[in-house]
């Protein structure tokens, strides 16, 4: 098999197919806009917490703080998708040697990105489930935000997320061992 010289131009069809990766750029730019929306949401919720801290009880403060943590974790998920996805599927960022280069970016590939995303989703789901468990003490009361069935379904869905992440990690590990 003859190796292609890296300086020779690609034929039209391979060039078109390879260049199509740039169609993902607007998607990543859209996720950056979504990141800005999450920053706004975080600041709004933080301001709400500061203004009402003296009125809130411990449980209400805990729920607002868990909401803030949830926003941060979703924002972290966005960063992983934006940076890792762009680096993996579109173009190199050229961060080698940069002091702020994320540690995980040096060994990111599609498999690693899937596992990291699955773990982030489990973390986000855990925060939601914790908030639900805290609010579960109000089940049966008029001010209840959750039902027994809602708690059950959230627990089942969270368990499915965990099983899915284990499956993704297991498949990724099997493919890494074969190579």
N, C-alpha and C positions, 0 to 999 in steps of 0.2 A: 504494500500500500504506500502510495506516495504522499508525503507530507506537504501541505499547502504552505507556501511562503506567507508569513503574516503581513507582508507589505503589499501583496497582490490584491487587487480589488475582488470583492465577492461578485458572483454572478447575480443577475437581477432578482430572481426569486428568493435565493437565500438572503440577499441584502434586504429585501422587503420584509421577510419573516423576522430576521434579526432586528431590524429597525422598529418593528411593531411593538417592541418592549417599551418604547417611549410613549405609547398610548396610556401607559399606567401613570405617567407623570401627573396629569390632572387629578387622578384619584388620590395620590399622595398629597397634592396641594390641598385638595378638599379635606383630607384628614387633618391637615395643619389648621385649617379654618375651624374644624370641629374641636381641635385642641384649644383654640382661642375661646370658643364658646364654653368649654369646661373650665377654663381659667376664670371667665366671667361668673359662671355658676358657683365656683369655689369662693370667690371674693364676696358674692352676694350672700351665700350661706354663712360665711365667717362674720360678715358685718351683722347679719341677723343674730348670730350667737352672741356677739359682743354687746349689741343693743339690749338684748333680753336676758343676759346672764343672771342678773339679780332676780328675775321673775321665774326663771326655769328651775325645776327640781333636778336632782341628780340624774334621774332616768331620762328626762328631756334633753339635758346637756349631753348625755352619753349617746342618744339617738342622733343628735345634730353632729357630734364629733364623728360617729360612725359614717354619717352621710359625707362628711368632709374626706374621711379616709377612702370611702368608695369613689369619690370624684378623683382623688389622687391616683388610686389604683387603675381606674379607667384611663386616666391621662397617661400613666406609665405604659399601659397596653397600647395606646395610640403611638407613643414614641417607639416602642418595639416594632410595631407594624410599619410605621413610616420609615424609620432608619434601617431596620433589618430588611424590610421588603424592598426598599429602593436599592440597597447595597446588593441584595441577592438577585433581584430580578431585572433591574434597570441598568445601573451603572455604579462603579466604585465611587466612594465618597472621597478617597485619598486622605484619610485621617491617620495613616501610619505615622507614629511618632508624635502625634498631637497629644498634649497633656490631658485633654478632656475626652479622648476616645473611650467609649464604653468598653469595658473589659470583654464583655460577651460578643462584641462586634468582630473581634479578630478571628473567631471560629464559628461565625454564623453561616448556616446553610439552611435549606428549606426544612430539613428534619429538625434541626435545633430550634428554628423559629417556631415550628408547630408545637414542640414540647414547651417552649417558653410561653407561648400564647395560651396553651391549655392550662398551664400552671397559673397564669395571671387570671384566667377566667374562673378557675377554682377559688382563687383568693377573693375575687369580686363576689362570687356566689357565696362564699363563707361570710363576708360582711353582710350581705343581704339576709342570709339565714340567721345570723346573730341578731340583727335588728328585728327580724320576725319573732325569734324566741323571746326577746325582751318585751315586745308588744303582745306576746301570747298570753301574758298574765291578765289582759283585758278581755279575753275571749268570753263572749256571753254578755258583756256590758254594752250599753248603747254607744260608747266612744271607741269601741274596738275597730281597729284597722285591719285585722286579720281574722280568719276563721280557722276552725280545726282542719277543715279540708285544705285550706290554703297552706297551712303549716306542713301538712302531710305532703302535698304536691311539691312544695319548695324543697323539702327534705329528699324526696325521690329524685327531683331534677338535679339537685346538688350531687347526690350519689351517682347519677348517670354521668355527670361531668367528671367526677373522680375516676370512674371506670373507663371513660373515654380517654382521659389523660394517661392512665396506666396503659391502655391499649396502644395509644400513639407512641408512648415512650418505649414500650416493648417492641413494636414493629420497627421503630427507628434503631433500637439497639441491635435487633436481628440483622437489619440491612447493613449496619456499621461493621458487624462481625464478619459478614460475608465478603466485604470489601477489604 
